[in-house]
Amino acid sequence: MYNIDLLLISRGYFVHTGCRSGRCGHTACLLVSQILAENKEGNLGVKQLEYVHTIFSAGKDLLQLIDEILDLAKLEVGKMSAVLEPVSLQDISNHLFRHFEQPALKKELHFDVHTDNRLPDNIMTDGHRLQQILNNLLSNALKFTPAQGSVSLSIRTAGADIIFSVSDTGIGIPDSKLESIFEAFQQADGTTSRKYGGTGLGLTICRELASLLGGRIEVESAEGKGSTFSLLIPAVEPDADAHLAAAASASTESAAPGHPGKDNPAFRESFIPDISISNPKLLQFSEMEDDRADLQPDDSLLLIIEDDAEFAAILLKLARSRGFKAIVAFQGDQGLALAHAYKPTAILLDLHLPVLDGWSIISRLKSRPELRHIPVHVISTAEENQQSFAMGALAFWKKPSDQAELEASFLQIETYIRRPIKSLLIVEDNKDLRSSLVEFIAHPDVRVVAVGTGREAMEQLASHYFDCMVLDLGLSDISGFDLLEQVKTNRKLQALPVIIYTGKELSKGDEQRLRHYAESIVIKNVKSMERLYDETALYLHRRHADLPPDKQRLIEKLHNPEAAFEGRSILLVDDDMRNIYALSSVLEGYNMNISFAQNGKEALSHLHEHPEVELVFMDIMMPEMDGYETMEHIRAAPQFDRLVIIALTARALEEDRLKCLQAGASDYISKPINTTQLVSVLKAWLIK
């Protein structure tokens, strides 16, 4: 028996290692296809771009198979553990309904979620793994249910268990096959995979994950009538200490520079959008009868990106009644493509979208000079306003419940659009610098008020409306931190973006205090006049074409990777030359100085010989000295204390991310690397 267990563990490690190696090679293929899809030379036609899109889509399918095999291998060798935390059952049900409502509508299926009113608010479990199981069960139900059928999820209590039941009116499973469907690479029969697709690994992984959560999966099915898969997990409610620990964890993460919490878009794989934006098919159809065929040059155009068809229809009707023309997208990639094509007057954006989420859309919009001025009004059922404002959104709406709230929200849009002159408050005690800042930023489209003391600043904030404030922390009467405290405690000012611009180098203690305030107000810390101008333009939503020509060029240079990255020194550390080739192909296109090392020892030697290196991309899985150990050695040397290290690893799991940051990484990207994500990370760390 011991030998059999040892053999199974050895097999699991073999599969795990082999899949990671395969994933690394696959990374290079996907990255090169992304480079092709960007079509920088403009020499690919519509049909050729469709071919590239097909290559990329097929590559993603293969990646999914590799990931599923990796999950299974980790489960078999005991390398996966549950991360217990308080999980809101209401949040789970809301998320699953939003995620599967549109796919069900497209397939003409009735979809609903039912919850027992006796359910506890929270249970102690691994929320990520719970959603992974339910996503798989619901995906299967939709896949195997023909049009006009129904799929439902019910969540109820039964004794000491919470039961999640996914029921469908699909093809069903013969009694003789009920046991085998949970075995790896098995489906009900040989024709199933050919007709419906899939790897045959999903249910195997679900069964193992259920066991990991201390539960099990049961199935009832009748061939030709449908199936019900039930996940049973312990109904353990969190105690007060667990709630406090979760809150502390969330606070710590939101305070970390460049990491606004678990949901930071920088840690999400979003491969499809880079390809889809160049895919002409996204603009060829509308899922709702909107106004895209009836637009005139002087129309006020509203882009609605919302996956709830009923709510999108309400917004469309209200927009028309207020004199807007409106176009609608149900998916994030379609919404982003419409924004590029139509340049709307304003955007209404849901955060939780299929294909590409709202955070990623804001990030991409605000990184492009021709789109960044468009005011984005975020709509969400959750309290996510702080991150929305920090990324450049103009307003945050919690999904309104009545017509009056909707009317007030649209009035806010109209008021902002009709107010062509925006207001900026500069608080700087140095008279000469204050005058220089006013001269540098002032233009007919912005009203600049400059004061020298904290008292004057509070008087201005009490009597006038400002869209943004520039603050020096070293004021003569009170400290900048005292002023921030007053802003934080004033509810009317909590949405005011504050840009810190100070001549002194901030201590680590000052940086920690700033992060504390950043939890409740929007704060950006910049170190150059150019970045200051860029950030004020972002938060004032200044139209790029209306800026003075020299300021247009300034912003274009900051947001043009070719100009911003030219001559910067980068070290790539990866033992796979295919990955080095693919990464260097992207970076050399920006005229960066690229060097590489194939293991940790080579990387350490190179850094000591070339102290001019500004940023390191560090692979984790390497022979001799892995990425974790290499980063620890780098951080042990005082001269590398502020060197930027971006960790690259094959999985985007939370435990991997935390392990990388603890070892000394500044940031983290999962493979396959998304080119847009890569450039965004470089901008965040190289342009100050």
N, C-alpha and C positions, 0 to 999 in steps of 0.2 A: 504493500500500500504506500509506503514511504517513497519507493522508487517511482510509482505512478504519479504521486503528488509532485515530486521533483521534476518529472518529465513534463507535466502540465505547466509548471512554473517556467521551466526552460523554454517550452514552446511559446508561452506568452511573451517572455522577454525577447525571443527571436522575432516574433511577429511585430512587437512594439518597436524594436530597433529597425527592422526592415521597412516598416511603414514610415517611420520618421525619415529614413534615408530617401524613400520614394517621394515623400512629401517635399523634401528639399529640392530634388530634381524638378518636380512639378512646379515649384515656386518659380523657377527660371522661365519655364514655358508660359505661365500665366503673365508674368511681368513683361516678357517680350511681346505677347499679344496685346497687352495694354499700351505699350509704346507704339505698336502699329496702329491701334485704334485712335490714338491721339491725332494721327494724320497731320503732323506738323508741316510736312512738305506740301500738303494739299494735293498729292498725286494719286490718292485712292478714290475710286468712284463709289457710288451708292452700293452697288452690288458687292464690291470688294469689302466695304465696311461691314456688310451683312455677313460675309464669309468670316471675317475676323470675329464678329459677335458670336457666330456659331462655334468657332474654335474655343472661344472663351467660355461659352455656356457649357460645352462638352467637358472642358477642363474642370469647371466647377463641379459638375456631376461626379467626375472621377475623384475630385478632392473630397466630396461628401462621403464617398465609399471609403477612402483612406481614413477619414476621421472616424467613421463608424467602426472600422477594424481597430483603430487605435483605442477607442473607448472600450471596446470589448476586451482587448488585450490588457488594458490597465485594470479592468474589473477582475479578469481571470487571475492576475498575479498579485491582486490585493494592493495595487498602487493608487487606487481611487478611494477617497474617504469623504464622508458626508460632512458638510459645514453647517452645523445647526444654528439657526437664527429664528427670531419671531417672523412668521410669514403671514401676511394678511390674506385670508381666504377671499375677501371681497376684491382685493387687487388682482388676485389670480383669476377670478371669474371675469372681471372686467377686461383684463388683458386678453384672455383667450377669446372672448366674444368679439373684441375689436379686430383681433388678428385673423379670425376665420370667417367673419361675417361676409366680407367681400368675395373671397374665393367661393363661398357657398352660393352667393347670388349669381356669380358668373356661371356656375354650373347648374343654375336653376334648382337649387336645393333649399329646403326650409331648415334654418339653423337656429337653435335657441340654447340658452344656458339657464338652468333652474338651480336655485340654492335653498336649502332648508333654513327657515328662520330660527331654528334652534342651534345653528352653527356658532362656535366661538369666534370672536373677532380674529384671533391669531392662533397659530399652532407652532410648535417648535419642530422644524424640519429643515431640509436643504431646499430652499426655494428654487435654485437654479436646476437641480436635478428633478424636482417635482414638475416644473414646467417642461423640461426635456421629455419626460414620460408622457405628459398630457398632449404636448405638441405632436408627438409621434402617433398616439392613439387617434387624435382628431384628424391628422393628415391621412391616416389609413382609412378612416371612416368616410371622408370626403372622396378619396380616390376610388373606393370600391362601391360607392353608391351612385346609381344612374340618375339622370335628370328627373325632376319632379319628386324625388325621394326626400327623406329628412334625416338630419343628424342632430343629436342633442347631447349636452353634457349636464349631468345632475351631480350636485355636491350635497351630501347629507351625512348625518351622524347615525351610527349604529353601535350601541354599547361603547366600547373603548376605542372604536375606530372612526376615522373619517373615510367615507367612500366616495370616490370620483368615478362615475359611470358614464362611459361614452357609448351611446346607442345609435344604430343606423338601420336603414331599411334597404341595405345593399345586397350583394350577391350571396352573403352567408358562407359558412364553412361546413363541410361534411363532418359528421361525428368522428369518422376515422382519421381526420386530419387535425383535430383540435389540439392534440399533444405536440405534433411535429412542428406546428407553426412557430413555436417558441425556440426551435433549434436553429443554429446559425445557418444562413444561406438557404432556409427552407421557406416556401410559400405553399399555398393550398394545393396547387398542382403546377405542372411545368408550363402551362399556357398563361398563368397569372402574370409572371414577370414579363413575358413578351407583350401582353396586352396592356398591363397597367404600369410596368416599370418597377423600379425598386431593387434593393440589394438582398432582401431577405434577412437583414441584420437588425432591423428596427425593433421587432418584438423581443429578440434575444437580449438586446441592450436594455429594453424596458423592464424585462423580468429581473435582470441583475441589478438594475438601479432600484427597483422596488425593494429587493432584498436589502440593498445598502441602506434604505430608509427605514428598515425594520418592518416592511410590509410585504404585500404579495399582489399578484394580478390573477383575477378569475375571469373566465370567459363563458358566455352562453351564446349559442348560435344555431340557426336553422337554415339549411341550404336553400337559397332562393328567397329568403324572407328577411334576413338581416342578422346582426350580431350586437352583443353588449359586452364590452370589456370593462371590468371594474378594478380600480386600483384601491386597495385598502391599506391605510397607513395609521399609525397610532395617533390618537387625538390628545397629544400632550400640549397643554397650554403653557405659554412662557410665564415665568414668575417675574417679579419687579426687577430683579437683578439682570435678567436677560434683556428686558426692554432698555435698561440703562446702558448695558454693554453695547447693544445695537446702536443706540443713539450716539454713544461716544465714538464708535467705529465710523459712523457716517460723518460725524463732525470732523474727525481726524482726516478722513479722506477728502472732504470738501475743502479743508484748509491747505492741503498739499499743493504747491505751485504747479500749475499745468495739469492738475488732476482734480476736476470738480466732482469727484465721486465715482461710484461704480459705473454710472451711465455716461462717463466721459466718452464722446465720440471718438477720441483718439485711440480708444481701445476696442473699437468695433471693426470687424471685417466688413467692408462695404465695397466689394469688388464690382458688382454689376453696374452701378451708376457711371463709373468712368467709361465703360463701354456704351451704355445705353444712351448717354447724352448725344453721342454721335450716330445713334441708330435712328434713321428717318421714320421708322414705323411708329415711334412714340408720338409723332405729331399728325398721324394720318387718320386718327379716329377719336371720337369723343364718347365717353360712356354715359354722358348726360347731355341733353339738348341745351347747350349753352350759346354764347354769343360770338364764338370765334369766326363764324361765317358772315357776321354783320358788323364789322368793326370799321370805324372811321378814324382818321388821324388825330382828331381833337377829342376823342372819347376818353373819359376817365375809366380805366380798365382795372378791374379787381380780379386777381387770381386766387381761387379758392382751392386749397389742397387739403382734402378731408376725405377719409375713407368711409365715413358713415353716410350712406347715400341719402337717407332721410334728412339728416342735419344739413348736408351739402345743398339739398333742394331748398330748404328753408333759407339758407344764406343767399343762394342765388336769387330767390324771389325777393328778398329784402333788399339786396343790392340793386336790383332793377328798379324797385319802388323808390330808391333814393337817388336815381339818376345815373347809376353806374352801368357799364357793360361788364359782364363777368364771364370768365372761363373756368372750368372745373377739372381737377385731376383727382382720381381716387388713390393713386400710388405715388410714392415719393419721387421715383425716377421720372415719371411723366410730368409731375409738377415742376421739377427742376428744368426739364427740357422746355416746357412752356414758358418758364421765366426767361430762359435764354432767348427764345424765339420771339416773344411778344413784349418784353420789357414793361410789365404792368405798372400801374400807378401805385398800387399797394398789394400786399399779399396777406391772406388769412391762412394760417398754417397750423394744422394739427401736428402734435409731436409724435404720436404713435401710429406710424404708417407702414404699410407693406413695402417691401423692397428696399426703400431708403427712408430712414426716420427723419423727423423734423430737425433734430440737432445737426445732422449731417447736411441737410439742405441749407440751414442758416450759415454753417461754416463755409460752404461752397459759395453762397451768394455774397457773403461779406469779404471773400478773398478776391473778388473780381471788381475792378474799378467801375465798370459799366453797369454793375448791378447792385453794388453795396449801398447806394442811397435809397433803394426801394424800402419803404417802411414795412416791417414784418410784424403782424399782430398774431401772437401765438395763442392757440386755443388748446386747452387740455382739461381733462377731468381731475388731474392731480395738481398739487401745489408745487409747480416747477418754475415759478416766476424768476427766481434769482439767477439761475443759470441762463435763462432766456435773455434777461437784460444784459448779463455779462458778455454774451456772444453778439450783442448788437441789435436784439429785437427792440422794437419801439414800445410795445405794450403786451401785456399778458391778460388773457381772459380765461377765467374758469368757466367751463361750458355753461352758458346761461340757461335758466330754467323757464323763463317767460319772455314774452314779446317786448316788454318794457326794457329789460336788460339788454336785449339784442339791439333795440332802437338806440339806447344810450351808447352802445359800443360802436355802432356805425356813425353816430354823431361825432364820436372821438376821431374816427378816421377822417371824416369830412373836415373837421376843424383843423386837424394837422395838415392836411393837403392844402387847405386854403390859407395857411399861415406861411408865406414864403420866406420870411426872415426868422431865423432861429437865434436863440440867446445863449451866450457863453459867459460864465463868471470866472475871472482869473483872480486867485488869491496869492499874492507874492509880495513879501515885504521889501525886497530890493527894488528901488524905484527904477533904476536903469534897465534891469532885466524885465520888470513889469512892462515898461514902455516897448521894449524889444518884442515881447510876446504879443502885445496888442498889434504892433505894426506887422508882425509876421503872419498873424491869423486874420486880421480884419479884412472885410470885403463886403460889398453891398448886401450879400445874402445872409450875413451874420451880424448880430448886435453884440459887441464885446463890452462888458463892464469889468473894470480892473480895480481891485482894492488892495490895501496893504496890511490890514489887520483882521484877526478873527472876528472881532466885534462888528466891523463893517461888513464882513461876509455874511454874518447871521442877520444883520439888518436887511441886506439886499435879498437874502433868501426868504425872509419873512414877508417882504413887500412886493417881490417880483417873481415871475415864473422863469426858470432857467432850464434849458435842455441838457446842460453839461457844466461841470465845474473843474477847473485846473487848480491844484492846490500844492503849495510848498509846505513841507512839514515844519520848517523852522521859522515860525512867525514870532513877532516881537512881544505880543501881549499874551497869547495862549499858544500852546503847541498845536501842530496840525492834528495830532491824535485827539486832543480835546475837542477840536472842531468836528472831527469825524464822529466822536461820541454824540455830539449834539445832533448831527445829521441822522445817525443811526436811531436815535430815540424819537425822531419826528416822523410820524407815519407818512406825512405828505412828501417827505424828501427821500424816502427809502428807495425810490426808483431813479433817483438822480445819479447818473454816472459821474464818478470822481476819478480824475486822472492825476496821479501823483507825479510831480515834476520837481525834482530837488537836485541841487548841485552837489550834495555830499553823498558818499557811498553809504548805503544803509547797512547797519549792523544786523547780525542774524536775529537779535532780539527785536529790532524794528520790523524786520520782515515778518516775524511771527505775529507781531501786533497787527500788521496790515492784513495778514491772512485771517486773523480773528474778526476784523471788521468786514472782510470780504464775504463772510458767511451771511451777512444781512444787507450789505450795500455793494454796489458795483464799483470796484476799484481796479485801476490799471496803473502800473508803475513803469514809466518810460524814462530813458536816459539821454535822448537826443531830441533836438528841435524837430527833426524830420518825423520821428515817431510820434511826437506830441501832435504835430499837425495832422498826421494820419488818423490818430485815435479821435481827435476832436471832430474831424470830418466824418468819421464813422458814426459817432453818437449824435451829431447834429444832422445826420442824413443829408449831407450836402451833395447835390448832383455834380458828378465829376465834370461834366461838360460845361458847368457854370463857373468853375474855378479858374483863377488866372492861369495862363499857359504854363508858367514855371512851376506852379503848385500841381498842375495836372501831371507834369513830367515827374515831379517828386514822388507822388503817390504811385504812378505807373512803375517807377524804378523800385519802390519798396515792394510792390506786389508782382513785379516781374522777376521770376526766379533767375533768369539769365543775368540780369543786372545785379540783383541782391546777392547771388551766390558766387559770382565770378571771382576766381582767385582764392576762394576759401579752401582750407586744407582739411581733407577728410580721410580717415583711416577705416577701411573695411576689414573686419576680422571674421573669417568664415573658412572652414576646412573644405568646402565644396566650391570648386572653381566655377561651376555653372552659375551659382548664386552670385559670386563675385563679378562674373561677366555681366549678368543681367542688371545688377545694381549699378555697376560702373557705367553701363550703357545709358542709364537714366541720368546719373550725376554728371557724366562728362558732357552731356548735352547742355549743361548749365555752366560749362567752362570752369569746373571745380578741379582742384588739384587732388587726384585720387591716388592713394597708396593702399596696399593690402598686406595682410598677414594671414597665415593659414592655421595658426593656433595661438593660444594665449601667451606662450613664451616669446614667440616672434613679435606679438603685439607689444609686450612690455619692452622688449629691446628696441623696437621702432620708436616708441614714445620717448624713451630716454635719448635716442639719437636725433629725434625730430620734435623738439618741444613746441614747434609752431602749429602742430595739429590742433584744430579747434573742436572737432567732433568725431566721435568713434561710433560706428555701427558694430555692435558686438553680438555675434551668434552665440547661442548658449551651448548647444550640443557639439563639442569639439574634442578630439583626442588630446592626450598629454595633460592639458590644463583647460578645463571647461570655462564657459563664460562667467559663471558665478565666481569662481576662484580668481580668474583674471581681473574682474572688476574690483574684488576685494584688495588685490595687490596694487592696483592703480590708485585706489582711494587711500591706501596706506602711505603713499608718497605725498607730502604737503604740496608740491608744485602742481599736482594734478587734482587738487581739491575742487576746482571749479570747471574742470574739463567736462564737456557734455558727452555723456555715454547713452546711446540709444540701444536698448537690448532687442535682439531679434530672436524669436523662438517660434516653434511650430504650432503652439496652441495659445488661444486667448483666454485661458482659465484664470480666475481671480487669484488662485494660489500661486500660479506661475508669475503673475504680475507682481504680487507682493514680494515674492522671493527675489525677483530681479531688483526691485527698488531697495530692498534690505541689503542686497549685495553691493549696491552703489550706483545702479542705473539712474539716469536722470529722467528717462522716459522709456516707453515700451511699445513695440509694434509686433503684431503677430504675422506669421507667414501664411499664405502668400501675401507679399507686400503690395498694397494699393498705391499707385503712383500719386494720386491726389493726397492721400494720407501722408505719404513720404514727404512731399513738398510742404504740406502744412506743418509737419513736425520740424522740418528744417527751418522754416520761417519763424516758428515760435521760439527756437533756441538760438538762431544765428543773428536775427535782426532785433536789436534792442532799441 
